[in-house]
Amino acid sequence: MLRQPLLLLARSTKVKDLVSTMPVSSGIVNRFVPGETTDAAVTATHDLIESGLHVTLDFLGEDTLDREQADQTVAAYLDLLSSLSERGLARNAEVSVKLSAIGQALPDEGEKVALENARTICHAARNAGTTVTLDMEDHTTTDSTLGILRELRKDFPETGAVLQAYLRRTEADCRDLAYEGSRVRLCKGAYKEPESVAFQDRAEVDKSYVRCLKVLMAGQGYPMVASHDPRMIDIAGALATRYNRTQGSYEYQMLFGIRPDEQQRLAESGEKVRVYLPYGGEWYGYLMRRMAERPSNLRFFLRSLVSKS
């Protein structure tokens, strides 16, 4: 019942101003965001890799309507990739990019700018010895994001895609993308969407996730199972066995700070596990979507908020 109100709060300037007065180091968000700087992100990446995990890093930001801000985001990714390479971490750490953060929403030329900027990041990632995955955002950007993905894959076929199981279209998108060499992260979805395009009932979202996962596991691509749900993890393992997939021909993905013991358990059992690690100053929208996904996250947040008031 709290999910929809929290997703609305994710766009509330008033609440954002309140929460944003509290530094990231205060403990309110550092369970989910390790810091605001490249150094903090790279240090956290090092620690995760040392524990046997893989990482995908997201420099937080979205809905960019300023070309200079988009350029700054690109520069942040180039700095991050350089640091990962210098520290010898790029083999086990890739980057995730929201196209709206690098210009997709700019008036008139948004898609062109986002594609150019994404090419720059992909080129730097390849030089560093790693890859890029394009994050998916609200449903109004899906066609644009998949179009940019197709263009990028002409030169950078290793570029990963993200699909959201709560969208009614996603099973068909999975079929389109389940080809050899195609990396596809399947998540449930974390944006507020209308019933016309997205399943609203949790059970229906779960059913869609399983249908989509079957398509990806049966296909020739590389499925990335992004879920903390124990049932989905068990189902993914069973489907991998059904379709004769070996460990390493797919992977599990979980968010930084969520179910770390399960992350370790899976990794120790021989599975490839990648942690989605966000960082940067624009953490508010990300934080509120994490609150919407799990009531336990909200309780942690409220306790921290009260203790800092």
C-alpha positions as CSV (number, residue, x, y, z in Angstrom):
1,M,0.0,0.0,0.0
2,L,2.9,2.3,0.5
3,R,4.5,1.7,-2.9
4,Q,2.6,4.3,-4.9
5,P,2.8,7.1,-2.3
6,L,6.6,6.6,-2.1
7,L,7.0,6.6,-5.8
8,L,5.1,9.9,-5.9
9,L,7.5,11.2,-3.1
10,A,10.4,10.3,-5.4
11,R,9.4,13.4,-7.5
12,S,8.5,15.7,-4.5
13,T,10.8,18.7,-4.4
14,K,9.7,19.6,-0.9
15,V,10.6,16.2,0.6
16,K,13.8,16.0,-1.5
17,D,14.9,19.4,-0.1
18,L,14.3,18.0,3.5
19,V,16.2,14.8,3.0
20,S,18.9,16.4,0.9
21,T,20.0,18.6,3.7
22,M,21.4,15.6,5.4
23,P,24.8,14.5,4.1
24,V,25.2,11.1,2.5
25,S,27.7,10.2,5.3
26,S,25.0,10.7,8.0
27,G,24.0,7.0,7.6
28,I,20.5,7.6,6.1
29,V,21.5,6.5,2.6
30,N,24.9,4.9,2.9
31,R,23.3,1.5,3.4
32,F,22.3,1.8,-0.3
33,V,24.8,4.4,-1.7
34,P,28.5,4.0,-0.6
35,G,29.4,7.7,-1.3
36,E,29.3,10.6,-3.6
37,T,32.8,10.5,-5.1
38,T,34.6,8.3,-7.6
39,D,37.1,7.3,-4.9
40,A,34.3,6.1,-2.6
41,A,32.7,4.1,-5.4
42,V,36.0,2.5,-6.5
43,T,36.8,1.6,-2.9
44,A,33.5,-0.1,-2.4
45,T,34.0,-1.9,-5.8
46,H,37.4,-3.2,-4.6
47,D,35.9,-4.5,-1.4
48,L,33.0,-6.3,-3.2
49,I,35.4,-7.9,-5.8
50,E,37.7,-9.0,-3.0
51,S,34.7,-10.9,-1.5
52,G,34.1,-12.7,-4.7
53,L,31.4,-10.6,-6.3
54,H,31.2,-8.6,-9.5
55,V,29.9,-5.0,-9.8
56,T,28.0,-2.6,-12.0
57,L,28.4,1.0,-11.1
58,D,25.8,3.7,-11.7
59,F,26.6,7.4,-11.4
60,L,23.3,8.7,-10.1
61,G,21.3,11.2,-12.1
62,E,18.3,11.3,-14.4
63,D,15.9,13.6,-16.2
64,T,18.8,15.9,-17.3
65,L,17.5,18.9,-19.2
66,D,20.8,20.7,-19.4
67,R,23.6,19.9,-21.9
68,E,26.3,20.9,-19.5
69,Q,25.0,18.6,-16.9
70,A,24.9,15.7,-19.4
71,D,28.5,16.4,-20.3
72,Q,29.4,16.4,-16.6
73,T,27.8,13.0,-16.2
74,V,29.8,11.7,-19.2
75,A,33.0,13.1,-17.6
76,A,32.1,11.3,-14.4
77,Y,31.9,8.0,-16.2
78,L,35.1,8.5,-18.0
79,D,36.8,9.3,-14.7
80,L,35.3,6.2,-13.1
81,L,36.3,3.9,-16.0
82,S,39.9,5.3,-15.8
83,S,40.0,4.7,-12.1
84,L,38.7,1.1,-12.4
85,S,41.3,0.4,-15.1
86,E,44.1,1.9,-13.0
87,R,43.1,-0.2,-10.0
88,G,42.8,-3.4,-12.0
89,L,39.1,-3.7,-11.3
90,A,37.6,-3.4,-14.8
91,R,37.6,-7.1,-15.5
92,N,35.0,-7.6,-12.7
93,A,33.3,-4.2,-12.8
94,E,31.2,-2.6,-15.6
95,V,29.0,0.5,-15.6
96,S,25.3,1.1,-15.9
97,V,24.1,4.3,-17.7
98,K,20.7,6.0,-17.6
99,L,20.3,7.7,-21.0
100,S,18.2,10.4,-19.4
101,A,21.3,11.4,-17.4
102,I,23.3,11.9,-20.6
103,G,20.9,13.9,-22.7
104,Q,18.0,11.7,-23.8
105,A,15.4,14.2,-22.5
106,L,16.9,17.3,-24.0
107,P,14.5,19.1,-26.3
108,D,14.8,18.5,-30.1
109,E,18.2,16.6,-30.1
110,G,17.9,14.5,-27.0
111,E,18.3,11.1,-28.7
112,K,21.2,12.2,-30.8
113,V,23.0,13.7,-27.8
114,A,22.4,10.6,-25.7
115,L,23.6,8.3,-28.5
116,E,26.8,10.3,-29.0
117,N,27.5,10.4,-25.2
118,A,26.7,6.7,-24.9
119,R,29.2,6.0,-27.7
120,T,31.8,7.9,-25.8
121,I,31.2,5.9,-22.6
122,C,31.1,2.6,-24.5
123,H,34.4,3.4,-26.2
124,A,36.1,4.2,-22.9
125,A,34.6,1.1,-21.3
126,R,36.0,-1.1,-24.1
127,N,39.5,0.6,-23.7
128,A,39.3,-0.1,-20.0
129,G,38.4,-3.8,-20.7
130,T,34.8,-3.7,-19.5
131,T,31.3,-3.1,-20.7
132,V,28.2,-0.8,-20.4
133,T,24.6,-1.7,-19.7
134,L,21.9,0.8,-20.5
135,D,19.5,1.2,-17.6
136,M,15.8,1.3,-18.4
137,E,13.6,4.1,-17.0
138,D,9.9,4.9,-17.2
139,H,7.8,3.4,-20.0
140,T,7.8,6.6,-22.1
141,T,11.5,6.1,-22.8
142,T,11.4,2.4,-23.6
143,D,11.3,2.7,-27.4
144,S,13.9,5.4,-27.5
145,T,16.2,3.4,-25.2
146,L,15.9,0.2,-27.2
147,G,16.5,2.2,-30.4
148,I,19.7,3.7,-29.0
149,L,20.7,0.2,-27.9
150,R,20.3,-1.1,-31.4
151,E,22.5,1.7,-32.8
152,L,25.2,1.1,-30.1
153,R,25.3,-2.6,-30.6
154,K,26.4,-2.1,-34.3
155,D,29.8,-1.0,-32.9
156,F,29.6,-2.3,-29.3
157,P,27.6,-5.5,-29.4
158,E,28.6,-6.2,-25.8
159,T,26.3,-3.4,-24.6
160,G,23.8,-4.7,-22.1
161,A,20.0,-4.1,-22.1
162,V,17.6,-3.8,-19.2
163,L,13.9,-5.0,-19.4
164,Q,11.2,-4.5,-16.8
165,A,8.9,-7.4,-16.2
166,Y,6.0,-5.2,-14.9
167,L,5.5,-3.7,-18.4
168,R,3.0,-5.7,-20.5
169,R,5.3,-5.5,-23.6
170,T,8.3,-7.0,-22.0
171,E,7.8,-10.7,-22.8
172,A,7.8,-9.7,-26.5
173,D,10.9,-7.5,-26.0
174,C,12.6,-10.5,-24.4
175,R,12.0,-12.6,-27.5
176,D,13.5,-9.8,-29.6
177,L,16.6,-9.6,-27.5
178,A,17.3,-13.3,-26.6
179,Y,19.9,-13.7,-29.3
180,E,23.5,-14.9,-29.1
181,G,25.8,-12.4,-27.4
182,S,22.9,-10.3,-26.1
183,R,23.2,-9.4,-22.4
184,V,19.8,-8.7,-20.9
185,R,19.1,-7.7,-17.3
186,L,15.6,-8.6,-16.2
187,C,14.2,-6.7,-13.3
188,K,10.7,-6.2,-12.0
189,G,10.6,-2.4,-12.4
190,A,10.6,0.5,-9.9
191,Y,8.7,3.4,-11.6
192,K,5.1,4.4,-11.1
193,E,3.3,3.3,-14.3
194,P,-0.3,3.3,-15.5
195,E,-2.3,0.2,-15.6
196,S,-2.6,0.5,-19.4
197,V,1.1,-0.3,-19.8
198,A,2.1,-2.1,-16.6
199,F,0.8,-4.9,-14.3
200,Q,-0.3,-3.4,-11.0
201,D,-0.8,-6.6,-8.9
202,R,2.4,-8.1,-7.4
203,A,1.3,-11.6,-8.3
204,E,0.9,-10.6,-12.0
205,V,4.3,-8.9,-12.0
206,D,5.8,-12.1,-10.6
207,K,4.1,-14.2,-13.3
208,S,5.4,-11.9,-16.0
209,Y,8.9,-12.1,-14.5
210,V,8.8,-15.9,-14.8
211,R,7.5,-15.8,-18.3
212,C,10.2,-13.4,-19.4
213,L,12.9,-15.4,-17.6
214,K,11.8,-18.6,-19.4
215,V,12.3,-16.8,-22.7
216,L,15.7,-15.5,-21.8
217,M,17.0,-18.8,-20.3
218,A,15.8,-20.7,-23.4
219,G,17.4,-18.2,-25.7
220,Q,20.9,-17.8,-26.9
221,G,21.7,-14.6,-25.0
222,Y,23.2,-14.0,-21.6
223,P,20.4,-13.5,-18.9
224,M,21.1,-11.3,-15.9
225,V,18.6,-12.1,-13.2
226,A,18.0,-8.9,-11.2
227,S,15.9,-9.9,-8.2
228,H,16.2,-10.2,-4.5
229,D,13.0,-12.4,-4.3
230,P,14.0,-15.9,-3.1
231,R,11.3,-17.5,-5.3
232,M,12.6,-15.8,-8.4
233,I,16.2,-16.9,-7.5
234,D,15.1,-20.5,-7.0
235,I,13.1,-20.4,-10.3
236,A,16.0,-19.0,-12.2
237,G,18.2,-21.8,-10.9
238,A,15.6,-24.4,-11.9
239,L,15.3,-22.9,-15.4
240,A,19.0,-22.8,-15.9
241,T,19.1,-26.5,-15.2
242,R,16.1,-27.1,-17.5
243,Y,17.8,-25.4,-20.4
244,N,21.2,-26.9,-19.7
245,R,22.9,-23.7,-18.8
246,T,26.2,-23.9,-16.9
247,Q,27.1,-21.5,-14.1
248,G,28.6,-18.4,-15.7
249,S,26.3,-18.5,-18.8
250,Y,24.0,-16.3,-16.8
251,E,24.3,-14.2,-13.6
252,Y,22.4,-12.9,-10.7
253,Q,22.2,-9.2,-9.9
254,M,21.3,-7.5,-6.6
255,L,21.4,-4.0,-5.3
256,F,24.2,-2.8,-3.0
257,G,23.1,-3.1,0.6
258,I,20.2,-5.5,-0.1
259,R,20.5,-9.2,1.0
260,P,24.4,-9.2,1.2
261,D,24.4,-12.6,2.9
262,E,22.4,-14.0,-0.1
263,Q,24.8,-12.4,-2.5
264,Q,27.7,-14.2,-0.7
265,R,25.9,-17.5,-0.5
266,L,25.2,-17.6,-4.2
267,A,28.8,-16.6,-5.1
268,E,30.2,-19.2,-2.8
269,S,28.0,-21.8,-4.5
270,G,29.7,-21.0,-7.8
271,E,27.2,-18.6,-9.2
272,K,28.2,-15.3,-10.8
273,V,26.7,-12.5,-8.7
274,R,26.9,-8.8,-9.7
275,V,26.1,-6.0,-7.3
276,Y,24.5,-2.8,-8.6
277,L,26.4,-0.1,-6.9
278,P,25.1,3.5,-7.3
279,Y,27.1,6.6,-6.2
280,G,27.0,10.4,-6.5
281,G,25.1,13.4,-5.2
282,E,21.8,12.7,-7.0
283,W,20.8,9.9,-4.8
284,Y,17.3,11.0,-3.7
285,G,15.1,9.5,-6.5
286,Y,17.1,6.2,-6.3
287,L,16.6,6.1,-2.5
288,M,12.9,6.6,-2.7
289,R,12.4,3.8,-5.2
290,R,14.3,1.5,-2.9
291,M,11.9,2.5,-0.1
292,A,9.0,1.7,-2.3
293,E,10.3,-1.8,-3.2
294,R,10.8,-3.1,0.4
295,P,9.0,-2.0,3.6
296,S,12.1,-3.0,5.6
297,N,14.0,-0.3,3.7
298,L,11.4,2.2,4.7
299,R,11.7,1.3,8.3
300,F,15.5,1.7,8.2
301,F,15.1,5.1,6.5
302,L,12.5,6.4,9.0
303,R,14.6,5.3,12.0
304,S,17.6,7.1,10.5
305,L,15.5,10.2,9.8
306,V,14.2,10.4,13.3
307,S,17.7,9.9,14.8
308,K,19.1,12.8,12.8
309,S,16.2,15.3,13.4
